[in-house]
Amino acid sequence: MSLIEQLRQNVTGPVLAPDDDGFAAELAGFRLNADHSPEVVVGITSTSDAAAVVAAAAVAGTPIHVLATGHGPLQVTEGVVITTSRLKGISIDPVAKTAHIEAGCRWGEVVAAAAEHGLAPITGASATVGCVGMLLGGGFGPLARTYGVASDWVRGFELVTGAGDVVTANTKEHPDLFWALRGGKGGFGVVTSVDVELVELSTLYGGSVFFDAPEIDSVVRAWIDWTKTLPEAATTSAVILRLPPLPFIPEPLRGKTVVSVRFAYVGDAAEGEKLFAPIRSAGAVLIDLLGEMPAANIAQIHNDPTEPTQSFDRGILLDELDAEFADTFLGAIGPDQQVPLVAVELRHLGGAVSRDVPEGSAVSGRNGAYSFFMVGAPDPSLFETVLPAVAGQILGSVQKWTSAENAINLADGFAIPGSYEACWPAETRARLDEVRATYDPQRRFPYGPA
């Protein structure tokens, strides 16, 4: 019996070969330029489906890859792809203040469900990013300095390991695997659900304030100085946006180069407004979207794109910044520079991000003081040579401030030699390899550079 025949016999979800209708649609995700070409794609509907796929792939000697929302940079060209988009269950326990989240859920769905009970998950910046994929890599969200890395709030995973076992991983059951799943990203199996602790949060002071191109220099410099004064209750980022003249972009921003300062403060709105005052006074405000807001609207702070797009990005972590960094950064990316980048973001970290959970986790990059993230123009003709060259030149210019360790969710899909190794110190990588060897001894779920 062929692999596809065995899968169709034992899996309730769709099993699609390359010549089947729906094959491309099943593989489609947020990154439109991710041209996946596996041998077969399986849309699982349950943990039992996942176990059946692992069993069939083991017999066939075929590697397995997992796709949820398709935000990640990795491109699959072999084996079996499991898609988790049909696993959409969410249950909130308002007494225990926890959420049970199946693997196909996006953060916006969980935020909405928790908000009905005055609760909130520690989420990423985007409502459309998949929960499980982000949590496996840690996750720096809009409230990161206050509540820490998103995966710190995970209380347990259910998964089918590479060895074919259905297991629960938490502090009491398979604690070695639990350590690895909180930040180690991939290579252990297919996670089918996750349990996270929620926080009591119904409102916060947050949003964004935009400044036009002539103000970018003064605002960026002020923002760098200002971040050094902020309490842990405040998290912020500053992003230079080069916005195209397209109809869906609001008229005050359409076709302009601007800087947006995002801010989230967990506390009294009046105190939040007082904290933000130095930025409001740093330049003439173009648009002010900052104020008290429902926690359910947290995705509006960053307003990340929600529709699939052609995508190229690069990200690193930085140590403490200074005036020389501001000179270098603005000299490379400021409004007078012609660079094919639609967004360049600096995000303030530290605070609770820097503190690991008591039992430890595999989260990478906790010591970074800032993240630095670049998004290229959505033009595929630039992806192969132009954007890698531009990004490489810019990253080289800020090498002096680059942290020794990167965050795996910022990495580039291992396109750059050494990018995987830069995410964890050698002893952590060795421990992750040991856990992978325990739970996926045949390396059924390959992960890391080839």
C-alpha positions in Angstrom: 0.0 0.0 0.0 1.4 3.4 -1.0 1.9 6.2 1.5 -1.1 8.2 0.1 -3.3 5.1 0.2 -2.4 4.4 3.8 -3.1 8.0 4.8 -6.5 8.1 3.0 -7.4 4.9 4.8 -6.5 6.1 8.3 -7.0 9.9 8.3 -10.4 11.6 8.4 -9.1 14.9 7.0 -8.2 15.6 3.4 -5.2 13.8 1.9 -4.0 15.6 -1.2 -1.3 14.8 -3.8 0.2 17.4 -6.1 -2.2 16.7 -8.9 -5.3 16.8 -6.7 -7.7 19.8 -6.7 -7.1 21.8 -3.5 -3.4 20.8 -3.1 -2.1 24.4 -3.6 -4.9 25.9 -1.5 -4.2 23.6 1.4 -0.6 24.7 1.4 -1.2 28.4 1.0 -0.3 30.6 3.9 0.5 34.2 4.8 3.7 34.2 2.8 2.6 34.0 -0.8 6.1 33.4 -2.0 6.5 30.2 0.0 6.2 27.7 -2.8 5.8 24.4 -0.9 6.1 21.2 -3.0 5.8 18.2 -0.7 4.8 14.7 -1.8 1.5 14.9 0.0 -0.4 17.4 2.3 -2.7 16.2 5.0 -5.3 18.5 6.7 -5.6 16.9 10.1 -8.8 17.2 12.1 -7.7 15.5 15.4 -4.8 14.2 17.4 -5.7 10.8 16.1 -5.2 12.1 12.5 -1.8 13.4 13.5 -0.8 10.0 15.0 -2.0 8.3 11.9 0.2 10.5 9.7 3.3 10.0 11.9 2.7 6.2 11.8 2.3 6.1 8.0 5.3 8.4 7.4 7.4 6.1 9.7 6.6 3.1 7.5 7.4 5.0 4.4 10.6 6.6 5.8 9.2 10.0 4.9 10.0 13.3 6.7 7.1 15.4 8.1 6.6 19.2 8.3 3.9 21.2 9.9 2.1 24.3 8.6 -0.4 26.4 10.5 -0.9 30.0 9.2 2.2 30.0 7.0 3.8 33.1 8.6 7.2 31.3 9.0 10.0 31.6 6.4 10.7 27.9 5.9 9.8 26.4 2.5 8.9 22.7 2.3 10.1 20.7 -0.7 9.9 17.1 0.5 7.8 14.5 2.4 4.5 15.0 4.1 3.1 18.3 5.2 0.5 18.4 8.0 -1.7 21.4 8.1 -3.4 22.2 11.4 -5.9 24.9 10.2 -9.0 22.6 11.0 -8.0 22.4 14.7 -10.0 25.4 15.8 -11.2 24.6 19.3 -10.8 27.2 22.1 -12.1 26.7 25.6 -11.7 29.3 28.4 -11.8 28.3 32.1 -12.6 31.7 33.8 -12.1 30.2 37.3 -8.6 28.7 36.6 -7.9 31.6 34.2 -6.6 29.3 31.5 -7.3 28.7 27.8 -7.1 25.4 25.9 -6.1 26.2 22.4 -6.0 23.8 19.5 -3.2 24.1 17.0 -5.0 25.8 14.2 -6.1 28.9 16.2 -4.9 32.4 15.7 -4.2 34.9 18.4 -7.1 37.2 17.5 -9.6 34.3 18.1 -8.1 33.5 21.5 -8.1 37.2 22.5 -11.8 37.6 21.7 -12.7 34.4 23.6 -10.8 35.4 26.7 -12.1 39.0 26.6 -15.6 37.7 27.3 -14.4 36.9 30.8 -12.2 40.0 31.4 -9.1 37.9 30.7 -6.3 38.1 28.1 -3.6 35.9 26.8 0.0 37.1 26.5 -0.1 37.3 22.7 2.0 38.4 19.8 1.5 41.7 18.0 -0.6 40.3 15.1 -4.1 38.8 15.5 -3.6 36.5 12.5 -0.4 34.7 13.6 -0.9 31.1 14.8 -0.7 30.6 18.5 1.3 27.4 18.5 3.9 28.4 16.0 4.7 31.6 17.9 4.7 29.9 21.3 7.2 27.2 20.2 9.6 30.0 19.5 8.9 32.1 22.6 7.2 35.2 21.3 7.8 38.9 22.1 4.4 40.7 22.1 3.1 44.2 22.7 3.1 43.7 26.5 6.4 41.8 26.7 8.3 44.0 29.1 5.4 43.7 31.6 4.4 40.0 31.2 7.5 38.5 29.6 7.8 36.0 26.7 4.5 34.6 25.5 5.7 31.0 26.0 6.3 31.7 29.7 2.6 31.5 30.1 2.2 28.0 28.6 1.1 25.4 31.1 1.1 22.3 28.9 1.3 20.9 25.3 -0.3 17.9 23.7 1.6 16.5 20.8 2.3 13.5 18.8 6.1 12.9 19.0 8.3 11.8 16.2 8.3 8.4 17.8 4.5 8.3 17.3 3.4 8.7 21.0 0.6 11.0 22.0 2.0 12.8 25.1 1.3 15.7 27.4 4.3 17.9 28.3 4.2 20.1 31.3 6.2 20.6 34.5 5.2 17.1 35.8 4.9 15.0 32.7 7.9 14.9 30.3 9.4 18.1 31.8 12.4 17.7 29.5 10.1 18.0 26.5 8.2 20.9 28.1 11.5 22.8 28.6 12.3 22.3 24.9 8.9 23.1 23.5 8.9 26.5 25.2 11.3 28.2 22.8 13.1 25.3 21.0 10.8 25.8 18.0 10.8 22.5 16.0 11.9 18.9 15.6 9.9 17.2 18.4 6.6 16.2 16.8 3.3 17.9 15.9 1.7 19.9 18.6 -2.1 19.5 18.5 -3.1 21.8 21.4 -1.7 24.0 24.1 -2.9 25.3 27.5 -2.0 28.8 28.5 -2.5 30.9 31.6 -4.4 34.1 31.2 -4.1 37.4 33.0 -6.9 39.6 34.3 -6.8 42.5 31.9 -9.8 44.3 30.4 -8.3 47.7 29.4 -4.9 49.3 28.9 -3.4 52.5 27.7 -2.1 51.9 24.2 -2.0 52.6 20.5 0.3 54.4 18.1 1.4 58.0 17.2 2.6 58.8 13.7 5.1 61.5 12.7 5.9 62.7 9.1 9.3 62.3 7.5 10.8 65.6 8.6 10.3 64.5 12.2 11.8 61.0 11.9 15.4 62.0 13.0 14.3 63.8 16.2 11.6 61.2 17.1 13.9 58.2 16.7 16.7 59.8 18.8 14.1 60.8 21.4 12.6 57.3 21.4 16.0 55.7 22.1 16.7 58.0 25.0 13.1 57.6 26.3 13.2 53.8 26.4 15.9 54.0 29.0 13.5 55.7 31.4 10.5 53.4 31.1 9.1 51.1 33.8 8.4 47.5 33.1 4.7 48.3 32.8 5.4 50.0 29.5 6.4 48.3 26.2 7.1 50.3 23.0 8.4 50.1 19.5 9.3 52.6 16.8 8.9 51.7 13.1 9.9 53.6 10.0 7.3 52.9 7.3 7.6 53.6 3.6 4.0 53.4 2.5 3.1 52.9 -1.1 0.4 55.2 -2.8 -2.3 52.5 -2.7 -6.0 53.0 -2.1 -6.3 50.8 1.0 -3.8 53.1 2.9 -5.5 56.0 4.6 -5.0 59.4 2.9 -2.9 61.0 5.7 -0.3 58.2 5.3 -0.7 57.2 1.6 2.6 57.4 -0.2 4.5 58.8 2.7 7.5 57.9 4.7 6.6 58.1 8.4 7.6 56.9 11.8 5.1 55.3 14.1 5.8 55.0 17.8 3.7 52.1 19.4 3.1 52.1 23.1 1.3 49.9 25.6 1.0 50.7 29.3 -0.6 48.4 31.8 -1.9 50.8 34.4 -3.7 54.1 34.8 -4.4 55.9 31.6 -3.4 59.3 33.1 0.0 57.9 34.1 0.4 56.3 30.6 -0.3 59.6 29.0 2.3 61.3 31.3 4.9 58.6 30.4 4.3 59.1 26.7 4.6 62.9 26.8 8.4 63.1 25.8 7.5 61.4 22.5 4.5 63.7 21.8 6.8 66.6 22.3 9.6 65.2 20.0 8.0 66.4 16.8 4.8 67.5 15.1 2.2 64.7 15.4 0.7 63.6 12.1 -1.9 61.1 13.5 -2.6 60.3 17.2 -4.2 56.9 17.9 -3.1 56.6 21.5 -5.5 56.3 24.4 -7.3 53.9 26.8 -8.4 50.9 24.9 -10.0 47.4 25.4 -7.4 44.7 25.9 -9.4 42.8 23.2 -8.1 45.4 20.7 -4.5 44.9 21.4 -3.7 44.0 17.8 -4.5 47.6 16.9 -1.3 48.8 18.6 0.8 47.4 15.8 -1.9 47.1 13.1 0.1 44.4 11.3 -1.1 43.4 7.8 -3.9 40.8 7.9 -4.0 39.7 4.3 -1.5 37.3 2.7 1.4 38.9 0.9 4.8 38.4 -0.7 7.2 38.7 2.2 10.9 39.1 2.9 12.2 39.9 6.3 15.3 39.8 8.5 15.5 40.3 12.3 18.2 40.4 15.0 18.5 41.5 18.6 20.5 44.5 19.8 22.3 45.5 23.0 22.0 48.9 24.6 21.7 51.7 22.0 23.3 55.1 22.0 23.7 58.3 19.9 26.2 56.6 17.6 23.7 53.9 16.9 21.1 56.5 16.1 23.5 58.1 13.6 24.2 54.8 12.0 20.6 53.7 11.9 19.3 56.9 10.4 22.2 57.1 8.0 21.2 53.7 6.6 17.4 53.8 6.9 16.3 57.4 7.5 13.9 59.2 5.2 16.6 60.5 2.9 17.7 57.0 2.0 16.4 55.1 -0.9 16.0 51.5 0.4 13.5 48.9 -0.7 12.1 48.3 2.8 8.5 49.0 3.7 9.1 48.7 7.5 12.1 48.9 9.8 11.2 48.4 13.5 13.1 48.8 16.7 11.3 47.1 19.6 12.2 47.8 23.3 12.7 44.5 25.2 14.2 43.9 28.7 12.0 43.9 31.8 10.2 40.7 32.2 11.5 39.3 28.9 14.9 38.9 30.5 13.7 36.7 33.3 13.3 33.0 32.6 10.6 30.9 34.2 11.7 29.2 37.5 11.8 25.7 35.9 13.7 27.0 32.9 12.9 27.1 29.2 14.7 27.0 25.8 13.7 30.6 24.9 16.4 32.3 22.9 17.4 36.0 23.0 16.2 36.9 26.5 19.2 39.2 27.0 18.6 41.3 24.0 17.7 44.9 24.9 16.0 45.6 21.6 14.9 43.8 18.5 15.6 45.1 15.0 13.3 43.9 12.3 13.2 44.7 8.5 10.4 44.0 6.0 11.3 44.2 2.4 9.1 45.6 -0.4 6.7 42.9 -1.5 8.3 42.5 -4.9 9.5 38.9 -5.6 12.0 40.2 -8.2 14.0 41.7 -5.3 13.9 38.6 -3.0 16.8 36.7 -4.5 19.6 39.2 -4.6 18.6 42.8 -4.0 16.9 42.5 -0.6 19.4 40.1 0.9 22.2 42.5 -0.2 20.4 45.5 1.3 19.6 43.7 4.5 23.1 42.3 4.8 24.6 45.7 4.4 22.4 47.3 7.1 22.9 44.4 9.5 26.6 44.8 9.0 26.5 48.5 9.8 24.9 47.8 13.2 27.2 44.8 14.0 28.7 46.8 16.9 25.4 46.7 18.7 24.2 43.3 17.7 23.6 40.8 20.6 25.5 37.6 20.8 22.2 35.7 20.7 19.2 36.0 18.4 15.6 35.0 18.9 14.5 32.1 16.7 11.2 33.8 15.7 13.3 36.6 14.2 15.6 34.2 12.3 15.5 33.9 8.5 14.7 30.3 7.9 18.4 29.5 8.1 19.1 31.2 4.8 22.2 32.8 6.3 24.9 30.4 7.4 25.1 30.5 11.2 21.7 32.0 11.8 20.4 28.9 13.6 23.5 28.6 15.8 23.2 32.3 16.7 19.9 31.6 18.4 21.1 29.5 21.3 24.4 29.0 23.1 26.2 25.7 22.4 25.0 24.0 25.6 21.4 24.9 24.9 21.6 23.6 21.4 23.2 20.4 22.7 20.3 19.9 25.2 17.7 20.6 22.5 19.4 18.0 20.3 19.2 15.5 23.2 15.5 16.1 23.6 14.9 15.7 19.8 16.8 12.5 19.8 14.7 11.2 22.7 11.3 12.1 21.2 12.1 11.9 17.5 14.9 9.3 17.2 14.5 8.8 13.5 14.4 12.6 12.9 11.0 12.3 11.3 10.4 16.0 11.9 13.7 17.5 10.5 14.5 20.9 11.9 17.5 23.2 11.6 20.0 23.8 8.8 20.5 20.9 6.4 
